[in-house]
Amino acid sequence: MQVIRVSKGQAREALISGRKVLTATAKLPVTGPVAVGAMGLAGDEQADLTVHGGLAKAVYAYPAEHLPFWQTVRAQAQVGLWDETLPPGLMGENLLLQGLLETDLWVGDQLVLPHCTLAVSEPRYPCFKFNAALGFQQAARLMVQSGFCGSYLAVLEPGSVQAGDAITLRPGPRQVNIRELFRSRARA
């Protein structure tokens, strides 16, 4: 289990469905260590703090194992536009992780990294901005159907994070699984 990539971004105005909205998706990868504080990565922004960011949702982590799925469905939705790889940060993730799927994570689990400790708090729920980021209208629906949602993380011990950091999973109470919680709320 490890951090594959660290990404951050600034909120910017974008035209989505004919209206101007702020978005901070399409984060850009960074090299070297990045400071992690109670509210997330230094220099990272969220556009809508009612649904992203804050203490419980300071960092958004996404499994690298899901990227081939999104690459394929995105190519199918955009007939003839096959990208070999998705642009980094397209999912809006701060941390691209390897070896930690939603089925492996439970609310309260701790991700112990060399220089910080993060706690799994909740799944990410997609909105219309996710459709725009991926470039097709069914993206949010496919996230719900697949359960490939990623996890929000709270910062238990501030410090720093960088690509290549090993992760040790410290189990929490193991009462609420991220995939199950996502599916139960997405159906509601």
C-alpha positions in Angstrom: 0.0 0.0 0.0 1.4 3.3 -1.0 0.9 6.8 -2.3 1.4 6.8 -6.1 0.8 10.5 -6.7 0.0 13.7 -4.7 -2.1 16.4 -6.5 -3.5 19.7 -5.5 -5.3 22.5 -7.3 -6.9 25.9 -7.1 -10.5 26.7 -7.5 -11.2 28.2 -10.9 -14.2 29.3 -12.9 -15.5 26.9 -15.5 -18.5 26.8 -17.9 -20.5 23.7 -17.0 -24.0 23.1 -18.5 -24.1 26.7 -19.7 -23.3 28.4 -16.4 -20.2 29.6 -14.7 -19.3 27.7 -11.6 -16.2 27.3 -9.4 -14.4 24.0 -9.5 -11.2 22.6 -8.1 -11.2 19.3 -9.9 -8.4 18.4 -12.3 -5.8 18.8 -9.7 -2.1 18.9 -10.8 0.6 16.5 -9.5 3.3 17.9 -7.3 6.8 16.5 -6.6 8.4 16.3 -3.2 6.8 16.5 0.2 3.6 18.5 0.6 2.6 19.8 4.1 -0.6 18.3 5.4 -2.6 20.2 8.0 -6.0 19.8 9.7 -7.7 21.3 6.6 -5.8 19.4 4.0 -2.8 19.8 1.7 -1.0 23.1 1.7 -1.9 25.1 -1.4 -5.0 22.9 -2.2 -8.5 24.4 -2.5 -12.0 23.2 -2.8 -14.6 25.2 -4.6 -17.7 24.2 -2.6 -17.0 23.8 1.1 -20.5 22.6 1.7 -19.7 19.2 0.1 -15.8 19.1 0.0 -13.1 20.0 2.4 -13.3 20.8 6.1 -11.9 18.7 9.0 -13.7 15.4 8.0 -13.0 15.8 4.3 -9.5 17.4 4.4 -7.9 15.0 1.9 -9.5 13.0 -1.0 -7.9 9.6 -1.8 -8.6 7.5 -4.8 -7.5 4.0 -5.7 -5.3 3.8 -8.8 -6.8 0.4 -9.5 -10.0 2.1 -10.7 -8.3 4.3 -13.4 -8.5 1.7 -16.2 -12.3 1.5 -15.7 -12.6 5.3 -16.1 -10.3 5.3 -19.0 -12.4 2.7 -20.8 -15.8 4.2 -20.1 -14.6 7.7 -20.9 -13.2 6.5 -24.3 -16.5 4.7 -25.0 -18.5 7.9 -24.2 -16.3 10.0 -26.3 -16.3 7.8 -29.4 -13.0 8.1 -31.3 -11.2 10.0 -28.5 -9.0 7.3 -26.8 -6.5 8.6 -24.4 -3.9 6.0 -23.3 -4.0 7.6 -19.8 -6.3 9.8 -17.9 -4.9 13.2 -17.0 -3.4 13.3 -13.5 -5.8 14.5 -10.9 -8.9 14.2 -13.2 -10.9 12.5 -10.4 -10.2 15.5 -8.2 -8.1 13.3 -5.9 -5.3 14.6 -3.6 -3.8 11.2 -3.1 -3.7 8.4 -5.7 -3.3 5.3 -3.7 -2.3 1.7 -4.6 -3.6 -1.3 -2.6 -6.5 0.4 -0.8 -9.9 -0.1 -2.3 -13.2 1.1 -0.9 -13.9 -2.5 0.2 -10.7 -2.5 2.3 -11.6 0.7 4.1 -13.9 1.3 7.0 -14.9 4.6 8.7 -12.3 5.2 11.5 -9.5 3.2 9.8 -6.2 5.0 10.0 -3.7 5.4 7.2 -0.3 5.7 8.8 2.3 7.3 6.5 5.9 8.1 7.4 5.2 11.7 8.3 1.4 12.0 9.0 -1.6 10.0 10.0 -5.0 10.2 8.2 -8.3 8.7 9.2 -11.0 7.4 6.8 -14.1 9.5 7.3 -16.6 9.0 4.5 -17.0 8.2 0.8 -17.1 10.9 -1.9 -20.4 11.5 -3.6 -20.3 12.8 -7.2 -22.1 15.9 -8.5 -22.6 17.5 -11.9 -19.0 18.8 -11.8 -17.8 15.2 -11.9 -19.6 14.7 -15.2 -18.0 17.8 -16.6 -14.5 16.8 -15.4 -14.7 13.4 -17.0 -16.3 14.8 -20.2 -19.5 12.8 -20.3 -23.0 13.0 -18.7 -23.1 9.5 -17.3 -19.9 9.7 -15.1 -21.7 10.4 -11.8 -24.2 7.6 -12.5 -21.3 5.2 -13.3 -19.6 6.2 -10.0 -22.8 5.2 -8.2 -23.2 2.0 -10.1 -19.6 0.9 -9.8 -19.0 2.0 -6.2 -15.6 3.4 -7.3 -16.0 6.5 -5.1 -12.7 6.9 -3.2 -12.5 8.1 0.4 -12.3 11.3 2.3 -9.7 11.5 5.0 -9.4 13.5 8.2 -5.9 14.5 9.4 -5.1 13.0 12.7 -1.4 13.8 12.8 -0.3 16.7 10.6 3.0 16.5 8.8 3.7 15.9 5.1 3.0 13.4 2.3 4.7 12.6 -1.0 4.6 10.1 -3.8 6.2 6.8 -2.9 5.2 7.0 0.8 4.3 3.6 2.2 1.0 3.3 4.0 0.3 1.1 7.0 -3.4 0.4 7.6 -4.4 0.6 11.3 -7.9 -0.8 11.6 -10.6 1.2 13.3 -13.8 -0.2 14.8 -14.7 -1.8 11.5 -18.5 -1.1 11.8 -19.1 0.9 8.6 -17.4 -0.1 5.3 -16.8 2.8 2.8 -18.3 0.9 -0.2 -21.4 -0.1 1.8 -21.9 3.4 3.1 -21.5 4.9 -0.3 -24.0 2.5 -1.9 -26.6 2.9 0.9 -26.5 6.7 0.7 -26.3 6.8 -3.1 -29.6 4.8 -3.3 -31.4 7.1 -0.9 
